[in-house]
Amino acid sequence: MAEYKKQAQTAPKQNVQSAQAPVVRAKIERLITDEESKVKAYASVTIGGMFAVHGVRVYQTENGGNYVSMPFNQYKDAEGKTQFSEICHPVTADLRHQLTQTVMTAYDQALQQAQQQGVKETQDNAPKIKPEM
């Protein structure tokens, strides 16, 4: 533990704003097909090829839009109200935007792929109906 503190104290300080945005990659791990569920997908995100975040969720809003939610803890506060606290999150607005766009692009692609596979499966497994004469 002391070694970690020593490294942290001697690490060079970097200006976060001048740093280049890392490459963000997203993979949809699971699509949710239940139409009543607000959660539509679970994703994993890799940031800069060095940091992985699992449990990123795609939610559907009441007006039909979607948003990306980072992994969070849920707890009750002193008044008994349910509160949420993100476990990890982008520090800059630019990285949050990039992460959201990357996850939504992966989500759209996963939906398209699932629809194409669904159509193929339906066509392949459809019973052959002979026309009546």
C-alpha positions in Angstrom: 0.0 0.0 0.0 2.8 2.4 0.8 4.4 1.7 -2.6 1.2 2.7 -4.3 1.0 6.0 -2.4 4.7 6.7 -3.3 4.0 6.1 -7.0 0.9 8.2 -7.0 2.8 11.1 -5.4 5.7 11.0 -7.8 3.6 10.5 -11.0 3.8 13.4 -13.3 0.6 15.6 -13.4 -1.1 15.7 -16.7 -3.6 18.2 -18.0 -6.7 16.2 -18.6 -8.0 18.7 -21.2 -4.9 18.4 -23.4 -4.9 14.6 -23.4 -6.1 12.9 -26.6 -9.4 11.1 -26.3 -8.7 7.3 -26.0 -10.3 4.9 -28.5 -13.5 3.5 -27.1 -14.9 0.1 -28.2 -18.2 -1.4 -27.2 -19.7 -4.8 -27.5 -23.3 -5.7 -26.8 -23.2 -8.7 -24.5 -27.0 -9.3 -24.3 -30.1 -7.9 -26.0 -33.3 -7.9 -23.9 -36.3 -8.9 -25.9 -38.9 -8.3 -23.2 -40.9 -5.3 -24.4 -41.9 -4.4 -20.9 -38.3 -4.1 -19.7 -36.8 -0.6 -19.7 -33.4 -2.2 -20.0 -32.8 -3.1 -23.7 -29.2 -4.3 -23.7 -26.1 -4.9 -21.6 -22.7 -3.9 -23.0 -19.0 -4.1 -22.2 -16.8 -1.1 -23.1 -13.0 -1.0 -23.5 -11.4 2.4 -23.1 -8.0 3.0 -24.6 -7.4 -0.8 -24.9 -6.5 -0.7 -21.2 -9.6 -0.3 -19.1 -12.8 -2.5 -19.4 -16.2 -1.6 -18.0 -18.8 -4.3 -17.9 -22.5 -3.9 -17.1 -23.1 -0.7 -19.1 -26.9 -0.6 -19.8 -29.0 0.7 -22.7 -32.3 1.9 -21.4 -35.4 3.0 -23.3 -37.1 6.1 -22.1 -40.9 6.6 -21.9 -40.9 8.7 -25.1 -39.1 5.9 -27.0 -35.6 7.3 -26.9 -32.6 5.4 -25.5 -29.8 6.4 -23.1 -26.7 4.7 -21.8 -26.2 4.1 -18.1 -22.9 3.3 -16.5 -22.7 0.6 -13.8 -24.1 1.8 -10.5 -24.8 0.9 -6.9 -28.3 1.2 -5.6 -28.9 2.1 -1.9 -31.4 3.6 0.5 -30.5 7.0 2.0 -31.3 8.1 5.6 -34.9 9.0 4.5 -35.4 5.6 2.9 -35.3 6.9 -0.6 -33.6 4.8 -3.3 -30.4 6.5 -4.5 -28.0 5.5 -7.3 -24.3 6.0 -7.4 -22.2 5.3 -10.5 -19.4 2.9 -9.9 -17.2 4.3 -12.7 -17.8 7.1 -15.2 -16.1 9.2 -17.8 -14.5 12.3 -16.3 -15.0 14.6 -19.3 -18.1 15.4 -21.3 -16.2 14.5 -24.5 -15.4 11.0 -23.3 -19.0 10.5 -22.1 -20.3 11.6 -25.5 -17.8 9.2 -27.3 -18.7 6.3 -25.0 -22.5 6.9 -25.4 -22.2 7.1 -29.2 -20.0 4.0 -29.4 -22.5 2.0 -27.3 -25.5 3.2 -29.2 -23.8 2.4 -32.5 -23.0 -1.2 -31.2 -26.6 -1.4 -30.0 -28.1 -0.4 -33.4 -25.8 -2.9 -35.1 -26.8 -5.7 -32.7 -30.5 -4.9 -33.3 -30.0 -5.0 -37.1 -28.1 -8.3 -36.8 -30.8 -9.8 -34.6 -33.6 -8.8 -36.9 -31.7 -10.2 -39.9 -31.1 -13.5 -38.1 -34.7 -13.5 -36.9 -35.9 -13.1 -40.5 -33.6 -15.8 -41.8 -34.7 -18.2 -39.0 -38.3 -17.5 -39.6 -37.9 -18.1 -43.4 -35.9 -21.2 -42.9 -38.2 -22.7 -40.2 -41.5 -21.6 -41.7 -43.7 -24.5 -42.5 -44.2 -25.1 -46.2 -47.8 -24.4 -47.2 -49.1 -26.0 -50.3 -51.5 -23.7 -52.2 -55.0 -25.0 -52.3 -56.5 -25.8 -55.7 
